[in-house]
Each structure stands twice: as structure tokens, then as C-alpha cells.
Amino acid sequence: MLVGTIPLAVAAASPAFIAIAVIVIVSALALAAVDWRGSPRLDARDVRRVVDPQLSLGAPNRVEITVHNPFPRAVRIRVRDDAPVSFRVDRRETKLELAAGADGSLAYLARPRHRGTFRFGDIHLRATGPLDLVERQSVIAAGGPANVYPDLRELRRYDISTRRGLAYDAGQRRARIPGAGSVFERLREYQPDDDPRSISWTATARRGRPISVEYETERQQRIVIVLDAGRMMASTLGELTKLDHAVNTALMLSYVATAKGDEVGVLGYSDQVRSFLPARRGRRQFLRISDALRRLEVTTTESDPRMAFEFIRARAARRALVVLFTDLVDTDASRGLVAAVSRLAGNNLVLCCVLADPRLAELARDAPATTAAAYERTIAQTVIEERARVLAVLRQRGIHTIDVPSDRLTVAVIQRYLELKKRFL
């Protein structure tokens, strides 16, 4: 087409140049039409997207697209996948060369930035014609759901470490401790050293001699995971919000607890109860928990812990280990939370988990170079000291606490859970 403009530029010298220009342009258009007709058009039978139905939040999830070349010649294809807008992908477009009748595949990594349900869009392909003059575009309707769950990689690592004997509680064995607890073990004859309160008067009357009831320690426990989804949990640590880090740990904790036969329930709250699952045991319960955690979103409203904890007390008469994920600022702002947690700890064992901000610790530690930096350092030190006071008050009231950075939260919570379970608290 550009060559055809040259005769047009000198057409004033002779009318013949106009004819030459027309011939060149018409020839170019004819060749382009021939190339377009010869370029392949792919359909849904030739293209397929392969992606895990359960994607992990913030993790690199592999997405693969396979393409089949049904034509008797080699083709060059450009492929572009419509990933959800909230996904961070390493590349949007890829080139692929396929021999005649061959299959090819390409892969890219997608990092979801939010939990929830999203959708992949269509797959766009551009195939080059045999003369390399045009590209024929095909749009493959390949829309499908993209369910983003909390980070599932920890679960896979835990399974692998369990098989290798390297799990968090490797080396521990469950022991039956007769004579303590509340689960019936057996009836036996009364011994002089037995507690008289262990005598079963019904069995004694039936057998005509003193009979004692022996109990074993209750091995199954009840775990209630409580997640604060209020505005304080909306701040980010790295690429994820504090709630996202807490949800990742909560998923891992529920997985380990259900694997050990414990009953596990979940409550998410802000100014009202956002999500609730009563405590149950088993794999189905874990699947319900993972789906509930996937749907739990952070809000911009102020949390009401008193309402949430009264909700738990009204629905859980039995003693439970309550694992609370929340955030603390200062003594005044946390007064309501401390009062509510103290009341909940009256008939429950409470573990309060908060996330330490490494940036705050860095500001409080580094020597300031400017006046603004000195002001920031003073504020950071004040916030850290206030948090320490609140945590000290909680510990004085018999509440267990964890205050660690996000990269250590999961291991710290699992280890504390196993420790409390071992001590039968």
C-alpha cells in the first residue's frame, strides 16, 4: 500500500502513474484478501483454559491455555486471556508457534488481590495468514468462575510435612489419662484410694459392692474462631489487609483442628455478625468454613465486640477455646474490647491474636534524620507502648495473647493451639 503511494506522488507528470498506483493498491488488497481467507479461524474445540478451581489469595496461581492447530500447515498465534481485573498477572499476551496438527500450551501466573468469586472472560487469538500480511482474530467464549480462597499453600505444606513426620506437633502422641476428664471410660470396683465422689450408687446397688466410675480426659475440644472485620482490620501489611492475613491463619487453624477431631466454628463480625458457623467436626465442616472465610469481607464500620461475644455466649453453653483475631491501638480505644473479652473469658479459654506492623517497629527503632522523622518515631513508640499495655492487661485477666508479624502468625497460632490442647486447658 505504501509502494502504491509513490506513483500517486508523481502522477502529475503522466497519467500512466495513476494506473500503476491503482494496479499496485488493488494487488495489495487482493493479496490481503487471499491471506485473510487462508488464515486459520479457531473455535472453542481448539482452545481450552486449565485453572485450579480453588485459587489462593496473594499467591501465584498457574493458569494454562492449550491450543490445537487443526490445519495442515504451521501457524503463528498471539493469545490474550481476559483474567479478572483484580488479578495481577505476569503477562497479558503471549506468542505461540504450532506445527501442522500439533498442540501447544502457554502459562502465566495470576495473583488475586481479593477473596471472593470472580470470573475469567473470553480468550482472544490472532492467527497469522500464510502470506504474513494479515492476522485473523478469533474470540473464544471461555468465561468461567474464579473462586479465590484464603492461601491454600499452607494446607498443602502441612500435609506434606505430616507425611514426612515434620508437622508442627511431630513427635506428640495422644495419651489416654484415666481418672480425669468427663468422658466415660469404664466401671470398676471401688479402691481405698478412690475419691468417694466417683462411686456409682446405681451400679453399687445393682452389684451389691462399691463400684467406681472411671473417666478419661476428653480428647475432642471445641474451637471458635472469631474474626474482626471492622475498619481496624482494613489496613494493609504488604499486599494483603490484616483481615486477609488473619483469614489465612484461621483457615490453617481450622484445618489442623478438624484433622485432630476437634469441633470448629467461625464467627465474623464488625458492627453486626457478618458470618457464623456453629462448631462441628469433620471434613465437611472444614469445607463450609473455607467457603465462609472466602466470602468474609472487611468493612469500614467500627466493630462491636460486645455484641459479637454475647452472640457467642448465647449459642455456646459449653466451654470452648475462642481464638480472636483483632487489632489494638491504645488503652482508651481498646477499653470496650478488653471488657468484652474479659467477660467472654469467664467461661471460655480465650486466645487474642494481633498483628505487629514491622514498619511501626522500624520507625520506632531508627534514629530520626529530620524533624518529621522524629515526630513519626515518637508516635510509633507511643503506639507500640500502648499496645503492650493493652496486651499486659489481657494477660493479667487470664487471656492468652499473640503479637507477631504476619509472616509468623500462622505458625505461632498453630503452636499455641497445640500447646493448649496438650495441656488440656
Beta strands, then each sheet from edge to edge (+ up, - down):
strand 1: 47-51
strand 2: 54-56
strand 3: 61-68
strand 4: 75-81
strand 5: 87-89
strand 6: 93-98
strand 7: 103-112
strand 8: 116-120
strand 9: 123-128
strand 10: 135-140
strand 11: 144-149
strand 12: 178-189
strand 13: 211-216
strand 14: 222-228
strand 15: 236-237
strand 16: 240-241
strand 17: 263-269
strand 18: 273-280
strand 19: 321-325
strand 20: 349-355
strand 21: 400-404
sheet 1: 1+ 3- 7+ 5-
sheet 2: 2+ 11+ 8-
sheet 3: 6+ 4- 9+ 10-
sheet 4: 12+ 13-
sheet 5: 18+ 17- 14- 19- 20- 21-
sheet 6: 15+ 16-
end
